[in-house]
Amino acid sequence: MKTVAWVILAVGLASGAGCARSDWIERALFTVDVSGVWYGELRTAVHRMELSIDLTQEGPKVEGSLSGKGFVPTLLRGVPGPVEGTVSGARFEFRGTNGPLRGDMTVSGDEMTGQAETGFGPGQVLLRRVDASPRINAP
């Protein structure tokens, strides 16, 4: 009986290790590059705001700056302001470092869509890359 238990345990551990490895490899092989300038909008149930986000990426780590136009920036602390985030596969997660803004985006080529959580509620975000080279470090 002990032998059967050990065999089951060994098979379970081997199976689990194999899955974790393939997930890691898949994320590493298919990580998107979000560097550049993105422009679009954030829509909530009652407001709409134009957004511009300028990103640089080094591996999975992303840094940048976010600015907005319209009525909502006056209500949204931290806009304009710095953002930081990570990329894993086609998923880009970010947060404003000066306020409550958080985003969870799916990137497909030069377009990213997803959800944002703001200080006044959730919203839908649609951004398109307008320039593939970030301007953050430009003179």
DSSP file (Angstrom, degrees, kcal/mol; ACC not computed):
  #  RESIDUE AA STRUCTURE BP1 BP2  ACC     N-H-->O    O-->H-N    N-H-->O    O-->H-N    TCO  KAPPA ALPHA  PHI   PSI    X-CA   Y-CA   Z-CA
    1    1 A M     >        0   0    0      0, 0.0     4,-1.9     0, 0.0     5,-0.1   0.000 360.0 360.0 360.0 -39.1    0.0    0.0    0.0
    2    2 A K  H  >  +     0   0    0      1,-0.2     4,-2.2     2,-0.2     5,-0.2   0.885 360.0  54.5 -63.7 -37.6    2.9    2.4    0.8
    3    3 A T  H  > S+     0   0    0      1,-0.2     4,-2.2     2,-0.2    -1,-0.2   0.910 107.0  49.8 -63.0 -43.0    4.4    1.7   -2.6
    4    4 A V  H  > S+     0   0    0      1,-0.2     4,-2.5     2,-0.2    -1,-0.2   0.909 110.0  51.1 -62.1 -42.9    1.2    2.7   -4.4
    5    5 A A  H  X S+     0   0    0     -4,-1.9     4,-2.4     1,-0.2    -1,-0.2   0.907 110.5  48.7 -61.8 -42.1    1.0    5.9   -2.4
    6    6 A W  H  X S+     0   0    0     -4,-2.2     4,-2.6     2,-0.2    -1,-0.2   0.887 110.6  50.8 -66.1 -38.5    4.6    6.8   -3.3
    7    7 A V  H  X S+     0   0    0     -4,-2.2     4,-2.5     2,-0.2     5,-0.2   0.926 111.3  47.9 -64.8 -44.1    3.9    6.1   -7.0
    8    8 A I  H  X S+     0   0    0     -4,-2.5     4,-2.4     1,-0.2    -2,-0.2   0.919 113.1  48.6 -62.4 -43.9    0.8    8.3   -7.0
    9    9 A L  H  X S+     0   0    0     -4,-2.4     4,-2.4     2,-0.2    -2,-0.2   0.918 112.1  48.5 -61.5 -45.0    2.7   11.1   -5.2
   10   10 A A  H  X S+     0   0    0     -4,-2.6     4,-2.3     2,-0.2    -2,-0.2   0.908 112.3  48.1 -64.0 -43.2    5.7   10.9   -7.7
   11   11 A V  H  X S+     0   0    0     -4,-2.5     4,-2.4     2,-0.2    -1,-0.2   0.910 111.8  50.7 -64.6 -41.7    3.4   10.9  -10.7
   12   12 A G  H  X S+     0   0    0     -4,-2.4     4,-2.3    -5,-0.2    -2,-0.2   0.918 111.8  46.6 -61.9 -44.7    1.5   13.9   -9.3
   13   13 A L  H  X S+     0   0    0     -4,-2.4     4,-2.3     2,-0.2    -2,-0.2   0.903 112.9  49.3 -65.2 -41.3    4.7   15.9   -8.6
   14   14 A A  H  X S+     0   0    0     -4,-2.3     4,-1.8     2,-0.2    -2,-0.2   0.900 112.1  48.5 -65.4 -40.6    6.0   15.1  -12.1
   15   15 A S  H  X S+     0   0    0     -4,-2.4     4,-1.8     2,-0.2    -2,-0.2   0.921 112.2  48.5 -65.7 -43.6    2.8   16.2  -13.7
   16   16 A G  H  X S+     0   0    0     -4,-2.3     4,-2.1     1,-0.2    -2,-0.2   0.901 110.4  50.6 -63.9 -42.2    2.6   19.4  -11.8
   17   17 A A  H  X S+     0   0    0     -4,-2.3     4,-1.9     1,-0.2    -1,-0.2   0.881 108.7  52.7 -65.2 -37.3    6.2   20.3  -12.5
   18   18 A G  H  X S+     0   0    0     -4,-1.8     4,-2.1     2,-0.2    -1,-0.2   0.894 109.6  48.3 -64.8 -40.6    5.7   19.7  -16.3
   19   19 A C  H  X S+     0   0    0     -4,-1.8     4,-2.3     2,-0.2     5,-0.2   0.917 110.3  50.6 -66.3 -43.9    2.7   22.0  -16.4
   20   20 A A  H  X S+     0   0    0     -4,-2.1     4,-2.0     1,-0.2    -1,-0.2   0.902 110.9  49.9 -62.2 -39.5    4.4   24.8  -14.5
   21   21 A R  H  X S+     0   0    0     -4,-1.9     4,-2.5     1,-0.2    -1,-0.2   0.925 110.4  47.8 -66.4 -44.8    7.4   24.6  -16.9
   22   22 A S  H  X S+     0   0    0     -4,-2.1     4,-2.7     1,-0.2    -1,-0.2   0.882 110.6  52.4 -67.3 -36.0    5.3   24.7  -20.1
   23   23 A D  H  X S+     0   0    0     -4,-2.3     4,-2.4     2,-0.2    -1,-0.2   0.928 111.1  47.6 -61.9 -44.0    3.2   27.7  -18.8
   24   24 A W  H  X S+     0   0    0     -4,-2.0     4,-2.3     2,-0.2    -2,-0.2   0.921 112.9  48.2 -63.0 -44.2    6.5   29.6  -18.0
   25   25 A I  H  X S+     0   0    0     -4,-2.5     4,-2.5     1,-0.2     5,-0.2   0.919 110.9  51.2 -63.2 -43.2    7.9   28.8  -21.4
   26   26 A E  H  X S+     0   0    0     -4,-2.7     4,-1.7     1,-0.2    -2,-0.2   0.921 111.4  47.0 -60.9 -44.9    4.7   29.8  -23.2
   27   27 A R  H  < S+     0   0    0     -4,-2.4    62,-0.8     1,-0.2    -1,-0.2   0.905 114.1  48.1 -63.4 -41.1    4.6   33.2  -21.4
   28   28 A A  H >< S+     0   0    0     -4,-2.3     3,-0.7     1,-0.2    -2,-0.2   0.888 113.5  46.4 -68.3 -39.1    8.3   33.8  -22.1
   29   29 A L  H 3< S+     0   0    0     -4,-2.5    -1,-0.2     1,-0.2    -2,-0.2   0.801 119.2  38.5 -74.5 -28.6    8.0   33.0  -25.8
   30   30 A F  T 3< S+     0   0    0     -4,-1.7     2,-0.4    -5,-0.2    -1,-0.2   0.026  76.2 137.6-115.9  27.5    4.8   35.0  -26.5
   31   31 A T    <   -     0   0    0     -3,-0.7    59,-0.2    -4,-0.1     2,-0.1  -0.608  46.8-136.2 -75.5 129.1    5.4   38.1  -24.4
   32   32 A V        -     0   0    0     57,-2.5     2,-0.6    -2,-0.4    57,-0.1  -0.369   8.5-122.3 -81.7 162.8    4.3   41.2  -26.4
   33   33 A D        +     0   0    0      1,-0.1    -1,-0.0    -2,-0.1    57,-0.0  -0.940  25.4 178.8-106.5 119.6    6.2   44.5  -26.6
   34   34 A V        +     0   0    0     -2,-0.6    21,-0.2     2,-0.0    -1,-0.1   0.288  33.4 134.6-103.0   9.1    4.2   47.5  -25.4
   35   35 A S        +     0   0    0     19,-0.1     2,-0.3    22,-0.1    21,-0.2  -0.281  45.3  48.5 -58.9 141.7    6.9   50.1  -25.9
   36   36 A G  E    S-A   55   0A   0     19,-2.7    19,-3.2     2,-0.1     2,-0.5  -0.765  94.0 -46.9 127.4-170.6    5.7   53.2  -27.6
   37   37 A V  E     -AB  54 131A   0     94,-3.1    93,-3.0    -2,-0.3    94,-1.5  -0.897  48.6-168.6-106.5 128.3    3.0   55.8  -27.5
   38   38 A W  E     -AB  53 129A   0     15,-2.9    15,-2.5    -2,-0.5     2,-0.4  -0.913   2.2-171.2-118.1 141.7   -0.6   54.6  -27.2
   39   39 A Y  E     +AB  52 128A   0     89,-2.8    89,-2.6    -2,-0.4     2,-0.3  -0.993  30.1  94.5-136.0 141.0   -3.7   56.8  -27.7
   40   40 A G  E     -AB  51 127A   0     11,-2.4    11,-2.8    -2,-0.4     2,-0.3  -0.886  56.7 -68.2 177.0-143.1   -7.4   56.0  -27.0
   41   41 A E  E     -AB  50 126A   0     85,-2.1    85,-2.0     9,-0.3     2,-0.5  -0.974  12.5-143.3-146.4 157.5  -10.1   56.4  -24.5
   42   42 A L  E     -AB  49 125A   0      7,-2.8     7,-2.4    -2,-0.3     2,-0.5  -0.986  24.6-167.7-115.4 124.6  -11.4   55.3  -21.1
   43   43 A R  E     +AB  48 124A   0     81,-2.9    81,-2.8    -2,-0.5     5,-0.2  -0.964   8.7 175.8-119.2 127.9  -15.2   55.0  -20.9
   44   44 A T        -     0   0    0      3,-2.9    79,-0.2    -2,-0.5    77,-0.1  -0.546  52.5 -86.1-110.9-175.6  -17.1   54.6  -17.7
   45   45 A A  S    S+     0   0    0     77,-0.5    78,-0.1    -2,-0.2     3,-0.1   0.794 125.8  16.0 -63.1 -27.6  -20.9   54.5  -17.2
   46   46 A V  S    S+     0   0    0      1,-0.1     2,-0.3     0, 0.0    -1,-0.2   0.517 122.1  48.7-125.5  -8.5  -21.1   58.3  -17.0
   47   47 A H        -     0   0    0      2,-0.0    -3,-2.9    24,-0.0     2,-0.4  -0.911  50.9-158.3-136.3 160.4  -17.8   59.7  -18.4
   48   48 A R  E     -A   43   0A   0     -2,-0.3    24,-0.5    -5,-0.2     2,-0.4  -0.997  14.4-176.8-135.6 136.6  -15.4   59.4  -21.3
   49   49 A M  E     -A   42   0A   0     -7,-2.4    -7,-2.8    -2,-0.4     2,-0.3  -0.999  24.1-130.0-137.7 133.8  -11.8   60.5  -21.2
   50   50 A E  E     -AC  41  69A   0     19,-1.6    19,-2.0    -2,-0.4     2,-0.4  -0.651  31.8-161.2 -77.3 137.6   -9.1   60.5  -23.9
   51   51 A L  E     -AC  40  68A   0    -11,-2.8   -11,-2.4    -2,-0.3     2,-0.4  -0.923  18.2-173.2-123.4 147.0   -5.9   58.8  -22.8
   52   52 A S  E     -AC  39  67A   0     15,-2.5    15,-2.8    -2,-0.4     2,-0.4  -0.991   9.1-175.6-134.2 130.4   -2.3   58.9  -24.0
   53   53 A I  E     -AC  38  66A   0    -15,-2.5   -15,-2.9    -2,-0.4     2,-0.6  -0.994  10.8-160.6-132.6 129.2    0.2   56.5  -22.5
   54   54 A D  E     -AC  37  65A   0     11,-2.6    11,-1.8    -2,-0.4     2,-0.3  -0.937  22.4-173.5-112.1 113.9    4.0   56.6  -23.3
   55   55 A L  E     -AC  36  64A   0    -19,-3.2   -19,-2.7    -2,-0.6     2,-0.4  -0.848  22.2-170.0-120.5 145.1    5.7   53.3  -22.4
   56   56 A T  E     - C   0  63A   0      7,-2.9     7,-2.3    -2,-0.3     2,-0.4  -0.977  16.9-159.3-123.0 144.8    9.1   51.8  -22.3
   57   57 A Q  E     + C   0  62A   0     -2,-0.4     2,-0.4     5,-0.2     5,-0.2  -0.979  17.6 179.8-130.0 135.5    9.6   48.1  -21.7
   58   58 A E  E >  S- C   0  61A   0      3,-2.8     3,-1.6    -2,-0.4    -2,-0.0  -0.903  73.3 -48.3-132.5 103.9   12.6   46.1  -20.4
   59   59 A G  T 3  S-     0   0    0     -2,-0.4    -1,-0.0     1,-0.3    28,-0.0  -0.521 121.7 -24.5  64.5-135.0   11.8   42.4  -20.3
   60   60 A P  T 3  S+     0   0    0      0, 0.0    27,-1.9     0, 0.0     2,-0.3   0.610 119.0  98.5 -82.6 -10.0    8.4   42.1  -18.5
   61   61 A K  E <   -CD  58  86A   0     -3,-1.6    -3,-2.8    25,-0.2     2,-0.4  -0.625  53.0-172.2 -85.7 133.9    8.9   45.4  -16.6
   62   62 A V  E     +CD  57  85A   0     23,-2.6    23,-2.5    -2,-0.3     2,-0.3  -0.976   7.9 175.0-127.9 137.9    7.1   48.4  -18.1
   63   63 A E  E     +CD  56  84A   0     -7,-2.3    -7,-2.9    -2,-0.4     2,-0.3  -0.951  19.4 119.5-134.5 156.3    7.3   52.1  -17.1
   64   64 A G  E     -CD  55  83A   0     19,-2.0    19,-2.3    -2,-0.3     2,-0.3  -0.977  49.1 -84.4 178.1-163.5    5.8   55.2  -18.5
   65   65 A S  E     -CD  54  82A   0    -11,-1.8   -11,-2.6    -2,-0.3     2,-0.4  -0.983  25.8-153.9-136.8 147.8    3.6   58.2  -18.2
   66   66 A L  E     +CD  53  81A   0     15,-3.1    15,-2.2    -2,-0.3     2,-0.3  -0.950  13.1 176.4-122.8 137.6   -0.1   58.7  -18.7
   67   67 A S  E     -C   52   0A   0    -15,-2.8   -15,-2.5    -2,-0.4     2,-0.3  -0.952   7.4-165.1-135.9 159.9   -2.0   61.8  -19.6
   68   68 A G  E     -C   51   0A   0     -2,-0.3     2,-0.3   -17,-0.2   -17,-0.2  -0.960   9.4-151.3-144.0 159.8   -5.7   62.5  -20.3
   69   69 A K  E     +C   50   0A   0    -19,-2.0   -19,-1.6    -2,-0.3     3,-0.2  -0.941  54.3  43.4-128.7 151.9   -8.1   65.0  -21.8
   70   70 A G  S    S-     0   0    0     -2,-0.3     4,-0.3   -21,-0.2   -21,-0.1  -0.621 100.2 -49.1 112.5-171.1  -11.7   65.8  -20.9
   71   71 A F  S >  S+     0   0    0    -23,-0.4     3,-1.2    -2,-0.2     4,-0.4   0.847 119.8  67.2 -70.4 -36.2  -13.7   66.2  -17.8
   72   72 A V  G >> S+     0   0    0    -24,-0.5     3,-2.1     1,-0.2     4,-1.6   0.814  82.8  69.6 -64.2 -35.9  -12.6   63.1  -16.0
   73   73 A P  G 34 S+     0   0    0      0, 0.0     6,-0.3     0, 0.0    -1,-0.2   0.820  94.2  59.5 -55.6 -28.0   -8.9   64.0  -15.4
   74   74 A T  G <4 S+     0   0    0     -3,-1.2    -2,-0.2    -4,-0.3    -3,-0.1   0.786 112.1  39.7 -69.4 -23.1  -10.0   66.5  -12.9
   75   75 A L  T <4 S+     0   0    0     -3,-2.1     2,-0.9    -4,-0.4    -1,-0.2   0.656 102.9  78.1 -93.5 -19.6  -11.7   63.7  -10.9
   76   76 A L  S >< S-     0   0    0     -4,-1.6     3,-1.4     3,-0.1    -1,-0.1  -0.792  74.2-145.8-101.7 101.4   -8.9   61.1  -11.4
   77   77 A R  T 3  S+     0   0    0     -2,-0.9    24,-0.4     1,-0.2    42,-0.1  -0.330  82.6  33.5 -60.9 143.6   -6.0   61.7   -9.1
   78   78 A G  T 3  S+     0   0    0      1,-0.2    20,-0.2     2,-0.2    -1,-0.2   0.427  83.4 141.9  91.3  -1.0   -2.7   60.7  -10.7
   79   79 A V    <   +     0   0    0     -3,-1.4    -1,-0.2    -6,-0.3     2,-0.2  -0.977  68.5  33.4-118.5 118.8   -3.5   61.7  -14.3
   80   80 A P  S    S+     0   0    0      0, 0.0   -13,-0.2     0, 0.0    -2,-0.2   0.549 107.8  99.1 -73.4 159.6   -1.3   62.9  -15.7
   81   81 A G  E    S-D   66   0A   0    -15,-2.2   -15,-3.1    -2,-0.2     2,-0.1  -0.968  70.1 -56.6 172.3 175.8    1.4   60.9  -13.9
   82   82 A P  E     -D   65   0A   0      0, 0.0    15,-2.2     0, 0.0    16,-0.6  -0.385  41.9-165.9 -75.2 150.8    3.7   58.0  -14.0
   83   83 A V  E     -DE  64  96A   0    -19,-2.3   -19,-2.0    13,-0.3     2,-0.3  -0.943   5.1-171.0-130.1 155.0    2.6   54.4  -14.5
   84   84 A E  E     +DE  63  95A   0     11,-2.1    11,-2.3    -2,-0.3     2,-0.3  -0.981  19.3 138.7-141.3 153.9    4.4   51.0  -13.9
   85   85 A G  E     -DE  62  94A   0    -23,-2.5   -23,-2.6    -2,-0.3     2,-0.3  -0.946  36.3-107.3-170.2-170.7    3.4   47.6  -14.9
   86   86 A T  E     -DE  61  93A   0      7,-2.2     7,-2.4    -2,-0.3     2,-0.4  -0.966  14.3-142.7-139.2 153.9    4.3   44.1  -16.2
   87   87 A V  E     + E   0  92A   0    -27,-1.9     2,-0.4    -2,-0.3     5,-0.2  -0.968  18.5 173.0-117.3 134.1    3.7   42.1  -19.4
   88   88 A S  E >   - E   0  91A   0      3,-2.6     3,-1.9    -2,-0.4     2,-0.4  -0.910  67.7 -44.6-140.8 111.0    3.0   38.4  -19.4
   89   89 A G  T 3  S-     0   0    0    -62,-0.8   -57,-2.5    -2,-0.4   -62,-0.0  -0.551 124.2 -24.5  66.0-125.4    2.1   36.9  -22.7
   90   90 A A  T 3  S+     0   0    0     -2,-0.4    17,-3.3   -59,-0.2     2,-0.5   0.224 117.5 103.6-100.3  12.2   -0.4   39.2  -24.3
   91   91 A R  E <   -EF  88 106A   0     -3,-1.9    -3,-2.6    15,-0.2     2,-0.5  -0.841  48.4-171.3-103.3 129.4   -1.5   40.6  -20.9
   92   92 A F  E     -EF  87 105A   0     13,-2.5    13,-3.2    -2,-0.5     2,-0.4  -0.976   3.8-174.4-119.3 117.6   -0.4   44.1  -19.8
   93   93 A E  E     +EF  86 104A   0     -7,-2.4    -7,-2.2    -2,-0.5     2,-0.3  -0.932  13.1 166.7-111.6 135.0   -1.2   45.0  -16.2
   94   94 A F  E     -EF  85 103A   0      9,-2.2     9,-2.8    -2,-0.4     2,-0.3  -0.935  19.3-162.9-143.3 165.4   -0.4   48.6  -15.0
   95   95 A R  E     -EF  84 102A   0    -11,-2.3   -11,-2.1    -2,-0.3     2,-0.4  -0.991  28.4-115.4-147.2 146.5   -1.1   51.0  -12.2
   96   96 A G  E >   -E   83   0A   0      5,-2.7     3,-0.7    -2,-0.3   -13,-0.3  -0.690  20.5-149.7 -77.3 130.3   -0.7   54.7  -11.8
   97   97 A T  T 3  S+     0   0    0    -15,-2.2    -1,-0.1    -2,-0.4   -14,-0.1   0.645  93.4  47.2 -79.8 -12.7    1.9   55.4   -9.1
   98   98 A N  T 3  S+     0   0    0    -16,-0.6    -1,-0.2   -20,-0.2   -20,-0.1   0.358 120.6   7.9-106.8   4.7    0.3   58.7   -8.0
   99   99 A G  S <  S-     0   0    0     -3,-0.7   -21,-0.1   -21,-0.2    -3,-0.1  -0.886  89.9 -71.2-165.0-168.1   -3.3   57.5   -7.7
  100  100 A P  S    S+     0   0    0      0, 0.0     2,-0.1     0, 0.0   -22,-0.1   0.453  75.0 127.1 -84.9  -1.1   -5.9   54.7   -7.8
  101  101 A L        +     0   0    0    -24,-0.4    -5,-2.7    -6,-0.1     2,-0.3  -0.358  28.8 168.5 -65.3 130.6   -5.8   53.9  -11.5
  102  102 A R  E     -FG  95 117A   0     15,-2.0    15,-3.0    -7,-0.2     2,-0.4  -0.992  10.8-167.3-138.5 144.8   -5.2   50.3  -12.4
  103  103 A G  E     -FG  94 116A   0     -9,-2.8    -9,-2.2    -2,-0.3     2,-0.4  -0.980  17.1-166.7-136.8 150.0   -5.5   48.5  -15.7
  104  104 A D  E     +FG  93 115A   0     11,-2.6    11,-1.8    -2,-0.4     2,-0.3  -0.927  28.8 177.1-133.4 105.6   -5.7   45.0  -17.0
  105  105 A M  E     -FG  92 114A   0    -13,-3.2   -13,-2.5    -2,-0.4     2,-0.5  -0.775  29.1-143.1-118.1 152.5   -5.2   44.9  -20.8
  106  106 A T  E     -FG  91 113A   0      7,-3.2     7,-2.0    -2,-0.3     2,-0.4  -0.975  24.0-148.7-111.4 126.8   -5.0   42.4  -23.6
  107  107 A V  E     + G   0 112A   0    -17,-3.3     2,-0.4    -2,-0.5     5,-0.2  -0.818  20.7 173.4-102.9 132.4   -2.5   43.4  -26.4
  108  108 A S  E >   - G   0 111A   0      3,-3.3     3,-1.1    -2,-0.4     2,-0.4  -0.851  64.0 -61.6-137.2  99.0   -3.0   42.4  -30.0
  109  109 A G  T 3  S-     0   0    0     -2,-0.4   -76,-0.1     1,-0.2    -1,-0.0  -0.481 121.0 -10.2  64.7-120.7   -0.5   44.0  -32.3
  110  110 A D  T 3  S+     0   0    0     -2,-0.4    19,-2.6    -3,-0.1     2,-0.4   0.011 125.5  76.6-101.0  27.0   -0.9   47.7  -32.2
  111  111 A E  E <   -GH 108 128A   0     -3,-1.1    -3,-3.3    17,-0.2     2,-0.4  -0.999  53.0-174.2-136.8 140.4   -4.2   47.6  -30.2
  112  112 A M  E     +GH 107 127A   0     15,-2.7    15,-2.9    -2,-0.4     2,-0.3  -1.000   6.0 179.3-134.2 138.0   -4.9   47.0  -26.5
  113  113 A T  E     +GH 106 126A   0     -7,-2.0    -7,-3.2    -2,-0.4     2,-0.3  -0.935  22.7 100.8-131.7 153.4   -8.3   46.6  -24.9
  114  114 A G  E     -GH 105 125A   0     11,-1.9    11,-2.9    -2,-0.3     2,-0.3  -0.995  58.1 -49.6 168.1-159.3   -9.3   45.9  -21.3
  115  115 A Q  E     -GH 104 124A   0    -11,-1.8   -11,-2.6    -2,-0.3     2,-0.4  -0.810  33.7-165.2-111.0 146.5  -10.6   47.1  -18.0
  116  116 A A  E     -GH 103 123A   0      7,-2.5     7,-2.3    -2,-0.3     2,-0.6  -0.986  10.7-148.9-128.1 143.7   -9.5   50.0  -15.8
  117  117 A E  E     -GH 102 122A   0    -15,-3.0   -15,-2.0    -2,-0.4     2,-0.2  -0.964  25.1-179.4-110.1 122.9  -10.3   50.6  -12.2
  118  118 A T  E >   - H   0 121A   0      3,-2.0     3,-1.0    -2,-0.6   -42,-0.1  -0.541  45.5 -96.6-112.6 177.9  -10.4   54.3  -11.3
  119  119 A G  T 3  S+     0   0    0      1,-0.2   -43,-0.0    -2,-0.2   -18,-0.0   0.616 125.6  41.8 -70.7 -11.7  -11.1   56.2   -8.2
  120  120 A F  T 3  S-     0   0    0      1,-0.4    -1,-0.2     0, 0.0   -44,-0.0   0.193 126.7 -66.2-121.8  15.2  -14.7   56.7   -9.3
  121  121 A G  E <   - H   0 118A   0     -3,-1.0    -3,-2.0   -77,-0.1    -1,-0.4  -0.637  66.0 -46.1 129.3 176.3  -15.4   53.2  -10.7
  122  122 A P  E     + H   0 117A   0      0, 0.0   -77,-0.5     0, 0.0     2,-0.3  -0.373  50.7 178.6 -80.6 159.1  -14.6   50.7  -13.5
  123  123 A G  E     - H   0 116A   0     -7,-2.3    -7,-2.5   -79,-0.2     2,-0.4  -0.977  29.6-109.0-153.8 165.6  -14.3   51.5  -17.1
  124  124 A Q  E     -BH  43 115A   0    -81,-2.8   -81,-2.9    -2,-0.3     2,-0.4  -0.806  31.4-158.5 -97.6 139.0  -13.5   50.1  -20.6
  125  125 A V  E     +BH  42 114A   0    -11,-2.9   -11,-1.9    -2,-0.4     2,-0.4  -0.966  13.9 179.3-123.2 136.0  -10.2   51.0  -22.2
  126  126 A L  E     +BH  41 113A   0    -85,-2.0   -85,-2.1    -2,-0.4     2,-0.4  -0.978  12.6 173.8-132.9 120.8   -9.3   50.9  -25.9
  127  127 A L  E     -BH  40 112A   0    -15,-2.9   -15,-2.7    -2,-0.4     2,-0.4  -0.961  14.7-161.8-128.8 145.5   -5.8   52.1  -27.0
  128  128 A R  E     -BH  39 111A   0    -89,-2.6   -89,-2.8    -2,-0.4     2,-0.4  -0.982  27.9-115.9-124.7 139.1   -4.0   52.1  -30.3
  129  129 A R  E     +B   38   0A   0    -19,-2.6   -91,-0.3    -2,-0.4     3,-0.1  -0.595  32.5 174.2 -73.9 126.2   -0.2   52.4  -30.7
  130  130 A V  E    S+     0   0A   0    -93,-3.0     2,-0.3    -2,-0.4   -92,-0.2   0.562  72.6  22.1-107.0 -14.7    0.5   55.6  -32.7
  131  131 A D  E     -B   37   0A   0    -94,-1.5   -94,-3.1     1,-0.1    -1,-0.3  -0.914  60.8-154.9-154.8 124.2    4.3   55.5  -32.4
  132  132 A A  S    S+     0   0    0     -2,-0.3    -1,-0.1   -96,-0.2   -94,-0.0   0.606  80.3  72.8 -78.6 -11.1    6.4   52.4  -31.7
  133  133 A S  S    S-     0   0    0    -96,-0.1   -96,-0.1   -77,-0.0   -77,-0.1  -0.916  84.9-127.8-107.5 121.5    9.3   54.3  -30.2
  134  134 A P        -     0   0    0      0, 0.0     3,-0.1     0, 0.0   -97,-0.1  -0.260   8.0-153.3 -65.4 152.1    8.7   55.7  -26.7
  135  135 A R    >   +     0   0    0      1,-0.1     3,-1.6   -99,-0.1   -79,-0.1   0.416  68.3 100.8-102.8  -1.1    9.4   59.4  -26.1
  136  136 A I  T 3  S+     0   0    0      1,-0.3    -1,-0.1   -81,-0.1   -80,-0.0   0.887  90.3  35.2 -56.5 -45.5   10.1   59.2  -22.4
  137  137 A N  T 3  S+     0   0    0     -3,-0.1    -1,-0.3     2,-0.0    -2,-0.1   0.286  90.3 123.9 -94.0  11.0   13.9   59.3  -22.7
  138  138 A A    <         0   0    0     -3,-1.6    -3,-0.1     1,-0.1     0, 0.0  -0.425 360.0 360.0 -72.4 147.9   13.9   61.7  -25.7
  139  139 A P              0   0    0      0, 0.0    -1,-0.1     0, 0.0    -3,-0.1   0.495 360.0 360.0 -67.8 360.0   15.9   65.0  -25.3
